Amino acid sequence: MNRLAAAVLILVIGFTGAVSAETYALTIKDHKFDPAELKIAADKAATLVVKNLDATPEEFESKPLRIEKIVPPNSEATFQLRPLKPGRYKFFGEFHEDTAKGEVVVE
């Protein structure tokens, strides 16, 4: 196989993998995440959509997931998650840490 054919094959395989990633959703309502425990598949890339249904902004933060972003009121943010090993990955809303918290459970 020549280099051009190999490069095209790698590009196609990478693109196909990106398209087939599962999408998971979290909502923020009344400064709480729903669901507070989100289950996703292990060792697969995923897309996470965080919808803020509140009238105030919230900062979605997770050190283990390497995410920190403000989600404006009545808006949403999308994150691409790398393939994760089985385990629990905590997240929280920095503006309302007492109520806005949860975990991604990777199985």
N, C-alpha and C positions, 0 to 999 in steps of 0.2 A: 504494500500500500504506500503510495507516495505521500509526502508531507501535506499537500493540499487536501487530499481525501481524508487523511487522519484528522486534520484541523476541522473540516466540515463535520465529520462524524462526532467529534468531541462537542462541537457547538450544538448539534442536533440533540445529542443525548442530554447535555446540560439544559437546553431549552425545554425539552420534554419533561425533565424532572421538575423544573420550576413551575410548569403549567399544572402538573399533577399534585402539587403540594395541597394538603388539606387546609381548609380555612376554618378557624375557630373564632367565636365572638364572645366578648365580655361587654356588659353594659354597666354604666355607673348611673345610679338613681338614688336620690336621697343620701348621697355620699357613701354608698355601699356598692360593692361589686356583685354582679349576678352573672354567672354563678361564682360563689366565693372559692369553689374548688373546680378547676377546669381540667378535664382529663384529655391528654393528647397522646398520640402514638410515639413510641420511642424510635430513635435512630432514623427519623424522617424529617425533612425540612417542613415547616408549617408557616402559615400566615395567620397572624393574630390581629383581629379588628376590635378596637376598643371604642365603644360608642358612649359618649357622655350625654346623658339625657337631662342632666341638671342645668340650671340657669347660671351656674358658676363654673369657672375652669377647674380642672383637676390635673395634677401632675402624676402620670402613671410612671412608677419607678420599680425596677427590679435589678438589683446588683447581680444576682446569678444569671439572669437573662440578658444582662448588659443593655438595659433599656432605661431611658430617662427622657420623658417628653411631656410637655403640657398639651392636654387635650382641651381645646376651647369649649365653652358651653354649647350645647345642642349641636355637637360636631362629632367627628370620629377620626381616629388615627389608625394607620395600618403598619404593622411591623412584620418583618420577615424573621422567623426563628430558625436558627441553625439546627441541624439534627441533634437532639438531646438524648443523653443517657437516661435510663430509668431513675426516678427520684422525685423529690419535691422541690419546687422553685418558687420561693415566696415573692409576692409583689404587693405594692401598697400605693395608696394615693397620698402623696406627700402633703397636700393641703388639708387632709382630713384623716391623718394616720390612726386616730382612735376608732374610726368606723370603716374606712376604705382599705380593706386588706384581704388577701387571699393567697392561693397557691395554684400553680400549674402542677398537675400530677402527671408525670410521664411514665407510661406503662408499656 
